[in-house]
Amino acid sequence: MTPFWQAVILFFVMLIGTVLTGLIGLPLIRKFQLVQTVRDDGPKTHFVKSGTPTFGGIFFLLPLTIIAIILPLARPKLLSFSVVALLMLLFSLVGFIDDFIKVKVNKKGLSVSQKTILLGLFSVLFTLWYLFVMTDDPILILPLVRKVLVISGWWKLLYGVFVVLFIFYISNAVNITDGLDGLLSGLTVITSLFLALTAWLLKDLIETYFPAMLLSIVLAAGCLGFLVFNRHPAKIFMGDTGSQALGAGFAGITLMLGVPWLMLITGFVFVFEGLSVVLQFLYFRRTGGKRIFRMAPIHHHFELCGWKETKVVVVFWLVAIICGALGLLTIYPF
């Protein structure tokens, strides 16, 4: 079977698995009243969302787990797929704990220091595998010229610091983006498909293109299936359980492909969402209470400017499509 048809079959297996898990899981989540409380300082239009079920990330993480167990047994060369999937599940575990505390204990969830320690630990563990255990040395592909740089020797230590910070930032940036009905799930479908195309365009340069392409396809299918439940008006939110995992997945895919810089282009929406929070915080501290945006992350700023939630989502999706196309041009200048 050709790689193309393997990817197509995996796409539909993941899509159907996510929808079926959602059909079974949504009534159970409602039964146990695992519902989200909307933050008090958010847009007033969001108050009607209080009581909406959360933990929806389980819908696509469960079939992903099953696929990650089966794939390397069938094809050992796809082990890196499962390692990145494991990273996603570890980040998801932190998100799950945070969601559970918010729902059952208090609205604050895990403290910043607690989340930082746990996510930092898992980032370090993945980085050690990526640098010293993975069969091949890590690589960087230079944009436009398609030149492959092998990271070896003492350079691995310096690059390792970047990798840890990269995983941590991207995961949290994607987590921050999850604030509107269908926003993150739709952005994930778009970004993942462009990353799958990126992997295909790199097939003549690197051997790890195939597991990265399959994981991208799986994430796209999973979030497309999740949109059945998460489109406006959302029946369920994915929660940190899902969003933390998706960010770790994007980081792992781009690292496997040797194009972490591509998140600045293809993943621009995520990066800017995270940056808007950082800028707002620093400016607020520096000026003694003034703000750059009406509210951060940036999608709430547009809501407070009068945009409807659905308009913000569609515009952000369109921006992601444009950025994805620009990202492809840096990989393969046609």
C-alpha positions in Angstrom: 0.0 0.0 0.0 1.4 3.4 -0.9 2.0 6.1 1.7 -0.8 8.2 0.2 -3.4 5.5 0.8 -2.1 4.7 4.3 -2.5 8.3 5.2 -6.1 8.4 3.7 -7.1 5.3 5.6 -5.6 6.6 8.9 -7.4 9.9 8.3 -10.8 8.2 8.2 -10.1 5.8 11.0 -9.2 8.8 13.2 -12.2 10.8 12.0 -14.7 8.1 12.7 -13.0 7.1 15.9 -13.3 10.7 17.2 -16.9 11.1 16.3 -17.9 7.7 17.8 -16.0 8.5 21.0 -17.8 11.8 21.2 -21.2 10.3 20.7 -20.5 7.9 23.6 -18.5 10.3 25.8 -20.6 13.5 25.6 -23.6 12.0 27.5 -21.3 10.6 30.1 -19.5 13.9 30.7 -22.9 15.6 31.0 -24.0 12.9 33.5 -21.0 13.5 35.8 -21.5 17.3 35.4 -18.0 18.0 34.2 -18.8 21.5 33.1 -16.8 24.7 32.6 -17.2 28.0 34.5 -16.6 31.0 32.3 -14.0 33.5 33.7 -15.6 36.6 35.3 -13.4 39.1 33.4 -14.1 37.7 30.0 -16.5 39.0 27.4 -20.1 39.2 28.7 -21.3 37.3 25.7 -19.5 34.3 27.0 -21.5 34.1 30.3 -24.1 31.9 28.5 -21.4 29.3 28.0 -21.1 28.6 31.8 -22.2 25.0 32.3 -20.9 23.8 28.9 -19.2 20.4 29.3 -15.4 20.3 29.0 -12.8 17.5 28.8 -13.7 17.1 25.1 -10.0 16.6 24.2 -10.6 13.0 25.3 -12.7 12.5 22.1 -9.6 12.6 19.8 -6.9 11.6 22.3 -8.5 8.1 22.9 -8.3 7.0 19.2 -4.9 8.7 18.9 -3.7 6.5 21.8 -5.0 3.3 20.2 -3.3 4.3 16.8 0.0 5.1 18.6 0.1 1.7 20.2 -0.8 -0.2 17.0 1.3 1.6 14.4 4.8 0.9 15.7 3.9 -2.8 16.1 2.9 -3.0 12.5 5.8 -0.7 11.3 8.7 -0.2 13.7 10.0 2.7 11.7 6.9 4.7 12.9 8.1 4.7 16.5 8.7 8.4 16.4 5.0 8.9 15.7 4.2 7.1 19.0 6.9 9.0 20.9 5.4 12.4 19.9 1.9 11.0 20.7 3.2 10.0 24.1 4.5 13.6 24.6 1.0 14.8 23.7 -0.6 12.5 26.2 1.8 13.6 29.0 0.9 17.2 28.3 -2.7 16.2 28.1 -2.4 14.6 31.6 -1.3 18.0 33.0 -4.2 19.7 31.2 -6.6 17.0 32.5 -5.5 17.6 36.1 -5.9 21.3 35.6 -9.4 20.9 34.2 -10.4 18.5 36.9 -9.3 20.9 39.7 -11.2 23.8 38.0 -14.3 21.8 37.7 -14.3 20.0 41.1 -12.1 22.0 43.5 -11.6 25.6 42.5 -11.7 27.8 39.3 -8.0 28.6 39.4 -6.8 25.0 38.7 -3.1 24.2 38.9 -0.8 27.1 39.9 1.5 28.6 37.3 4.5 27.0 39.0 2.9 23.6 39.2 2.1 23.6 35.5 5.5 24.9 34.6 7.3 22.2 36.5 5.3 19.4 35.0 5.3 20.7 31.5 9.0 21.5 31.8 9.8 18.0 33.0 8.0 16.4 30.1 9.7 18.8 27.7 13.1 17.9 29.0 12.4 14.1 28.8 11.3 14.4 25.2 14.3 16.6 24.3 16.6 13.9 25.7 15.0 11.3 23.5 15.1 13.6 20.5 18.7 14.5 20.9 20.3 11.3 22.2 18.0 8.3 21.8 16.4 8.9 18.4 18.2 6.8 15.7 19.3 9.8 13.6 20.8 13.1 14.7 18.4 16.0 14.9 18.4 18.3 11.9 17.5 21.8 10.8 16.3 22.6 7.3 17.1 26.1 6.1 14.1 27.8 4.5 14.0 28.5 0.8 17.4 26.8 0.1 16.3 23.4 1.5 19.7 22.8 3.0 19.9 20.2 5.8 22.0 21.0 8.8 22.8 18.1 11.2 22.9 19.0 14.9 25.7 17.1 16.4 28.4 17.3 19.1 28.2 20.1 21.7 25.7 21.9 19.5 23.1 19.4 20.8 23.3 20.9 24.2 22.6 24.4 23.0 19.9 23.2 20.7 18.4 21.2 23.5 17.8 24.4 25.5 15.9 25.8 22.5 13.9 22.6 22.1 12.7 22.7 25.7 11.7 26.3 25.5 10.1 25.8 22.0 7.9 22.9 23.2 6.9 24.8 26.3 6.0 28.0 24.4 4.1 26.4 21.5 2.1 24.2 23.8 1.0 27.1 25.9 0.4 29.3 22.9 -2.0 26.7 21.4 -3.6 26.3 24.8 -4.3 30.0 25.0 -5.8 30.0 21.5 -8.7 27.7 22.8 -11.2 30.4 23.7 -13.9 30.5 21.1 -16.3 27.9 19.7 -14.5 26.0 17.0 -11.5 28.3 16.9 -8.7 25.9 18.0 -10.2 22.8 16.5 -10.6 24.5 13.1 -7.1 26.1 13.3 -5.7 22.7 14.1 -7.3 21.1 11.0 -5.9 23.9 8.8 -2.4 23.9 10.3 -2.1 20.1 10.4 -3.0 19.7 6.8 -0.4 22.3 5.8 2.2 20.5 8.0 1.2 17.2 6.2 1.9 18.9 2.9 5.2 20.2 4.2 6.2 16.7 5.2 5.3 15.4 1.8 7.4 18.1 0.1 10.4 17.1 2.3 10.2 13.4 1.5 13.3 13.6 -0.7 15.4 15.2 2.1 14.5 13.4 5.3 13.4 9.9 6.3 11.3 11.1 9.2 8.8 12.8 6.9 6.4 9.8 6.9 5.6 9.6 10.7 5.4 13.4 10.9 3.0 13.4 7.9 0.8 10.7 9.5 0.7 12.4 12.8 -0.3 15.7 11.0 -3.1 13.8 9.2 -4.3 12.2 12.4 -4.5 15.6 14.2 -6.4 17.1 11.3 -8.9 14.2 11.3 -9.3 14.2 15.1 -10.1 17.9 15.3 -12.3 17.7 12.2 -14.3 15.0 14.1 -14.2 17.2 17.2 -15.7 20.1 15.3 -18.9 18.1 15.1 -19.4 18.8 18.8 -17.3 22.0 19.1 -18.7 24.2 16.3 -20.8 27.2 17.3 -22.7 26.9 19.5 -20.4 24.4 21.1 -21.8 21.4 22.8 -18.5 20.8 24.5 -15.1 22.4 25.0 -11.8 20.4 24.6 -10.4 22.0 27.7 -6.7 22.1 28.6 -6.9 18.3 28.3 -7.0 18.7 24.5 -5.3 22.1 23.9 -2.1 21.4 25.8 -1.7 18.1 23.9 -2.2 19.7 20.5 0.5 22.3 21.1 2.9 19.6 22.1 1.9 17.7 18.9 2.7 20.7 16.7 6.1 21.2 18.4 7.0 17.5 18.0 6.0 17.4 14.3 8.0 20.5 13.3 11.0 19.2 15.3 10.9 15.8 13.6 10.8 17.6 10.2 13.6 19.9 11.2 11.5 23.0 10.7 10.6 24.4 14.1 10.9 27.9 12.6 7.9 27.1 10.5 5.6 27.7 13.5 6.4 31.4 13.0 4.7 31.2 9.6 2.3 28.3 9.3 1.6 28.5 13.0 1.5 32.3 13.1 -1.9 32.5 14.7 -0.9 30.4 17.6 2.4 32.2 18.1 0.8 35.6 18.0 -2.0 34.5 20.4 0.7 33.6 22.9 2.7 36.7 22.2 -0.4 38.9 22.8 -0.6 37.6 26.3 3.1 38.2 27.0 3.0 41.7 25.6 -0.2 42.5 27.5 1.4 41.3 30.8 4.7 43.1 30.3 3.1 46.4 29.2 0.6 46.2 32.1 3.5 45.8 34.6 5.6 48.4 33.0 2.9 51.1 32.8 1.2 50.4 36.1 -2.0 49.1 34.7 -2.3 50.3 31.1 -3.2 47.8 28.3 -2.2 47.3 24.7 -5.2 45.2 23.8 -8.7 45.5 25.3 -8.2 41.9 26.5 -5.7 39.2 25.9 -5.4 36.7 24.2 -6.0 38.7 21.0 -9.2 36.9 19.9 -11.0 38.4 22.9 -9.7 41.9 21.9 -11.6 41.6 18.6 -14.7 40.5 20.4 -14.6 43.5 22.7 -14.2 45.7 19.5 -17.6 44.5 18.5 -16.8 41.5 16.3 -19.2 38.5 16.6 -17.6 35.3 17.8 -18.2 33.5 14.5 -16.6 36.4 12.6 -13.4 36.2 14.7 -13.2 32.4 14.2 -13.7 32.6 10.4 -11.2 35.5 10.0 -8.6 33.6 12.1 -9.2 30.5 10.0 -8.6 32.6 6.8 -5.4 34.0 8.2 -4.2 30.5 9.1 -4.9 29.4 5.5 -2.8 32.3 4.1 0.0 31.7 6.6 0.0 28.0 5.7 0.4 28.8 2.0 3.2 31.2 2.8 4.8 28.4 4.9 4.8 26.0 1.9 6.6 28.6 -0.2 9.5 28.7 2.3 9.8 24.9 2.0 9.4 24.6 -1.7 9.5 27.9 -3.6 7.6 26.7 -6.7 
